[in-house]
Amino acid sequence: MNLKTMSYLVAIAETGTLSGAGRKLGISQPTLSAFLSGLELELGIDLFVRNKKQLIPTPAGRIYLDAAKKILAIQEQTLQSIHQLSVTPTETIQIGVTPLRGSAMAAQIFSKFSQKFPMVRLEMREGYMRDLREMVRNGSVSCSLGTCFDTESTDFDYVTLFREEIVLGVPAFHPLASRAENREPGQRFAQVSIEELADSPFILMSPGSSVRSVSDYIFKQAGFHPTVVFESGNNIVIRNMVGGGAGAGFLPLSFAIEHTSDIVYFSLSPRIALDLCVILRKNYVLSESERYFIYLMICHDLQNPIYTTDFNAIARSIWEEFSPATPIETFARDSGEKRTRLI
């Protein structure tokens, strides 16, 4: 397991295809295909499953990818620390990030940021959503990367960027699992209404998280109180508990493995999505370097095929500032399916 291997795998997972990963890395598709086949042969297990031209991580692949992203983030943060020893910063930006997605993405865009703003120091502070919002509120960070379901707030402003669907995972032995293949053409998952799981136990995200807020909203709309057998602040723990048969759970689409022997996923009816966003203190004015950091975030996430664009006015102004010749509509993706957003 070396850095090149890890960067190759992350690129394959992010683009979903060998050709897309090859373009991103600047290497040929046959080279990547030979690399992946050789690595899977060496490990004795498949890291991806092939489904309709898409490569989807297996459970083993997810474990490998989670470790790879953390190691690559540590490498980039180490290079950042070394670089900053040689310069005297004129500005420090403190950004709140989630332990996995946020910190990994921030590390991946650091090099481009430093090329434009070599005298600006970036400092990352990790936390889950409740902690990140508190960091923004008390001013210990300039902004936080995260998710939101309610953009009306007396404490915060939001830069909304993308949407990610929230899906429902159930153990493979659940009575509803047999309906998984009854999906409409073009849909990723079959749909279920939450009322059909009124008698099922649930594993939920901890209070204060965006996914938990969505879960609470869903149950309130359905008019029942679920039986909650376990809570966690970590999506990976939720996914593993569902796979272990403890109950049903809500997960962002990026954590849902489409082909696995122990979990079956459904879209909700109606569909529900969270916004991927930047959280700011109310009326906070972003500096040029902070706006550029958000622009690089947008460029990074435009490559993710599971996200759909959802730019508000602040996000559009940032995009137009740094990429005025390319309308953001050029990159707009939408499944064409009706989704419910909680706003």
C-alpha positions in Angstrom: 0.0 0.0 0.0 1.9 3.1 -1.3 0.8 6.6 -2.0 0.5 6.1 -5.8 -1.7 3.0 -5.2 -3.9 5.0 -2.8 -4.2 8.0 -5.2 -5.2 5.7 -8.1 -7.9 4.0 -6.0 -9.3 7.3 -4.8 -9.5 8.6 -8.3 -11.3 5.4 -9.5 -13.8 5.7 -6.7 -14.5 9.4 -7.2 -15.0 9.2 -11.0 -16.6 5.7 -11.0 -14.8 4.7 -14.2 -11.3 3.8 -15.3 -11.5 6.2 -18.2 -12.5 9.1 -15.9 -9.8 8.3 -13.4 -7.3 8.0 -16.2 -8.2 11.5 -17.4 -7.9 12.9 -13.9 -4.6 11.3 -13.2 -3.1 11.8 -16.7 -2.5 8.1 -17.4 -4.1 5.6 -19.8 -7.1 3.4 -19.1 -5.2 0.2 -19.8 -2.6 1.1 -17.3 -5.2 1.7 -14.6 -7.0 -1.5 -15.6 -3.8 -3.5 -15.2 -3.1 -1.8 -11.9 -6.5 -2.6 -10.4 -6.5 -6.2 -11.6 -3.0 -6.7 -10.2 -3.9 -5.2 -6.8 -7.1 -7.2 -6.5 -5.1 -10.4 -7.4 -2.5 -9.5 -4.8 -5.1 -8.9 -2.1 -7.2 -11.9 -3.1 -10.4 -9.9 -3.0 -12.4 -7.6 -5.3 -12.2 -3.9 -4.4 -14.8 -2.8 -6.9 -17.8 -4.4 -8.6 -18.6 -3.6 -12.3 -22.2 -2.4 -12.8 -23.4 -0.7 -16.0 -20.1 0.9 -16.8 -19.7 2.1 -13.2 -17.1 0.8 -10.7 -18.6 0.6 -7.2 -16.5 -0.1 -4.1 -17.1 -3.4 -2.4 -17.1 -3.6 1.4 -13.4 -4.4 1.3 -12.9 -1.6 -1.2 -14.6 0.8 1.2 -12.3 -0.2 4.0 -9.3 0.3 1.8 -10.5 3.6 0.5 -11.3 5.0 3.9 -7.7 4.2 5.0 -6.3 5.6 1.8 -8.1 8.9 2.1 -6.9 9.4 5.7 -3.3 8.6 4.7 -3.4 10.9 1.7 -4.9 13.7 3.9 -2.1 13.2 6.5 0.5 13.4 3.7 -0.9 16.6 2.4 -1.2 18.1 5.8 2.4 17.2 6.5 3.6 18.9 3.3 1.5 21.9 4.2 3.2 22.1 7.7 6.6 21.8 6.2 5.9 24.4 3.5 4.6 26.9 6.1 7.8 26.7 8.1 9.6 28.5 5.2 7.1 31.4 4.9 5.7 34.1 7.2 2.0 34.0 6.7 0.1 37.3 6.2 -3.2 35.7 6.9 -4.5 32.5 8.7 -7.7 30.8 7.7 -9.1 28.4 10.2 -11.7 26.0 8.6 -13.9 23.4 10.3 -14.0 20.0 8.5 -15.5 16.6 9.1 -13.0 13.9 10.0 -13.3 12.0 6.7 -14.8 13.8 3.7 -14.0 17.3 4.8 -10.4 16.8 5.9 -9.6 14.6 2.8 -11.0 17.1 0.4 -9.3 20.1 2.1 -6.0 18.2 1.8 -6.5 17.4 -1.9 -7.1 21.1 -2.8 -4.3 22.5 -0.6 -1.6 22.5 -3.3 -3.7 24.6 -5.8 -4.7 27.0 -3.0 -1.0 27.5 -2.0 0.0 28.2 -5.6 -2.4 31.2 -5.6 -2.0 32.2 -1.9 1.4 31.1 -0.8 1.4 33.5 2.2 -1.9 32.3 3.6 -1.8 29.6 6.3 -4.6 27.0 6.3 -5.5 25.4 9.6 -8.1 22.6 9.8 -10.1 21.8 12.9 -12.0 18.5 12.8 -15.4 17.8 14.3 -18.9 16.5 13.7 -21.7 18.8 12.6 -22.8 20.0 16.1 -19.2 20.9 17.0 -18.6 22.5 13.6 -21.6 24.8 14.0 -20.4 25.8 17.4 -16.9 26.6 16.1 -18.5 28.9 13.6 -20.8 30.5 16.1 -18.0 31.3 18.6 -15.6 32.4 15.9 -12.9 29.8 16.4 -13.1 29.0 12.7 -13.7 31.3 9.7 -16.2 28.8 8.2 -17.0 25.1 8.3 -17.5 22.6 5.5 -20.6 20.5 6.2 -24.2 19.7 5.4 -27.4 21.5 6.1 -31.1 20.8 5.8 -32.4 24.2 7.0 -31.0 27.3 5.5 -33.1 29.7 7.6 -31.1 30.6 10.6 -30.6 33.6 12.9 -27.0 32.5 13.6 -25.6 31.3 10.3 -25.4 32.0 6.6 -25.0 29.1 4.2 -23.1 28.8 0.9 -25.1 25.9 -0.7 -23.2 24.0 -3.3 -24.5 20.5 -4.0 -27.2 18.1 -3.0 -26.7 14.5 -1.9 -29.6 12.1 -1.5 -30.3 10.5 1.8 -31.1 6.8 1.4 -32.4 4.0 3.7 -30.4 0.9 4.3 -31.9 -2.3 5.7 -30.4 -5.7 6.6 -30.5 -8.2 3.7 -32.9 -10.4 5.6 -35.4 -7.6 6.1 -38.9 -8.4 4.7 -38.6 -5.4 2.3 -35.3 -6.4 0.9 -36.9 -8.5 -1.8 -38.3 -5.4 -3.4 -34.9 -3.9 -4.1 -34.9 -4.9 -7.7 -38.4 -3.4 -8.4 -37.0 0.0 -9.3 -38.1 2.2 -12.2 -35.9 2.5 -15.3 -33.1 5.0 -14.6 -33.5 4.9 -10.8 -30.5 3.9 -8.7 -32.7 2.3 -6.0 -36.3 1.1 -5.6 -38.4 3.4 -3.4 -40.2 2.7 -0.1 -42.2 4.9 2.2 -41.0 5.2 5.8 -44.4 4.1 7.1 -43.6 0.6 5.8 -40.9 0.4 8.4 -42.9 1.5 11.4 -42.3 -1.8 13.2 -38.6 -2.0 12.4 -35.8 -1.0 14.8 -33.5 1.9 13.7 -29.9 2.8 14.1 -29.7 6.6 13.9 -27.1 9.3 13.7 -26.6 11.2 17.0 -28.7 14.3 17.8 -27.1 17.4 16.3 -26.1 15.8 13.0 -27.7 16.9 9.8 -28.8 13.3 8.9 -30.4 12.9 12.4 -32.3 16.2 11.8 -33.6 14.8 8.5 -34.5 11.5 10.2 -36.4 13.3 12.9 -38.3 15.2 10.3 -39.1 12.1 8.3 -40.6 10.4 11.4 -42.5 13.5 12.4 -44.1 13.7 9.0 -45.0 10.0 9.1 -46.5 10.4 12.5 -44.7 7.7 14.5 -41.8 7.4 17.0 -39.3 4.8 15.9 -37.7 2.2 18.1 -34.1 3.4 18.3 -31.6 0.6 19.3 -28.4 2.5 18.7 -27.0 6.0 18.0 -23.6 7.1 16.6 -22.0 10.2 15.2 -20.2 8.2 12.5 -21.8 7.2 9.2 -19.5 4.2 8.9 -20.6 2.9 12.2 -24.3 3.3 11.2 -23.5 1.4 7.9 -21.8 -1.4 9.7 -24.5 -1.8 12.3 -27.2 -2.0 9.6 -25.0 -4.6 7.8 -24.7 -6.5 11.1 -28.5 -6.9 11.2 -29.2 -4.5 14.1 -31.8 -2.4 12.2 -32.5 0.1 9.5 -30.6 3.3 9.1 -30.4 6.5 7.0 -27.2 7.3 5.2 -25.9 9.8 2.7 -25.7 8.3 -0.8 -21.9 8.4 -0.8 -21.9 5.9 2.1 -24.3 3.5 0.4 -22.7 0.5 -1.3 -25.0 -0.6 -4.1 -23.8 -4.2 -4.3 -23.3 -5.9 -0.9 -24.5 -9.1 0.6 -25.6 -7.8 3.9 -27.3 -4.4 3.2 -30.1 -3.4 0.8 -30.6 0.3 0.0 -33.8 2.1 -0.9 -34.6 5.7 -1.9 -37.4 7.2 0.2 -40.7 8.2 -1.2 -40.6 11.1 -1.6 -36.9 11.5 -2.1 -35.0 13.6 0.4 -31.6 15.3 0.0 -29.2 17.3 2.1 -27.2 20.3 0.9 -23.4 20.1 1.0 -22.5 23.6 2.1 -20.2 26.1 3.7 -21.4 27.4 7.1 -20.7 31.1 7.9 -21.4 33.3 10.9 -24.4 35.6 10.1 -23.3 38.5 7.9 -19.7 37.3 7.8 -17.7 38.7 4.8 -15.5 36.2 3.1 -11.9 37.3 2.2 -10.6 36.7 -1.3 -8.6 33.7 -0.1 -11.6 32.2 1.6 -13.7 32.6 -1.5 -11.0 30.9 -3.6 -10.9 28.0 -1.1 -14.6 27.6 -1.7 -14.1 27.8 -5.4 -11.6 25.0 -5.3 -14.1 23.0 -3.2 -16.7 23.4 -6.0 -14.2 22.3 -8.7 -13.3 19.2 -6.6 -16.9 18.2 -6.0 -18.0 18.8 -9.6 -16.2 15.6 -10.4 -18.4 13.5 -8.1 -21.2 11.9 -10.1 -23.5 11.4 -7.2 -23.8 15.1 -6.4 -26.2 17.5 -8.1 -25.6 21.2 -8.3 -27.6 23.5 -5.9 -25.8 26.9 -6.0 -27.3 29.8 -4.1 -26.5 33.4 -4.8 -23.3 33.4 -2.8 -22.0 30.3 -4.5 -22.7 31.6 -7.9 -20.9 34.9 -7.2 -17.8 32.9 -6.1 -17.9 30.7 -9.2 -18.3 33.7 -11.5 -15.4 35.5 -9.7 -12.9 32.8 -10.4 -14.3 31.2 -13.5 -16.2 33.9 -15.3 -15.9 32.3 -18.8 -17.6 29.0 -17.8 -21.3 29.1 -16.7 -21.9 26.8 -13.8 -24.9 25.4 -15.7 -22.3 23.7 -18.0 -21.8 21.2 -15.1 -25.3 20.9 -13.8 -26.4 17.4 -13.2 -29.7 16.1 -12.1 -31.2 12.7 -12.2 -34.6 14.0 -13.4 -36.2 12.5 -10.4 -38.3 14.5 -8.0 -36.6 15.1 -4.7 -37.7 16.8 -1.5 -35.3 19.2 0.1 -35.8 20.3 3.7 -35.5 24.1 3.6 
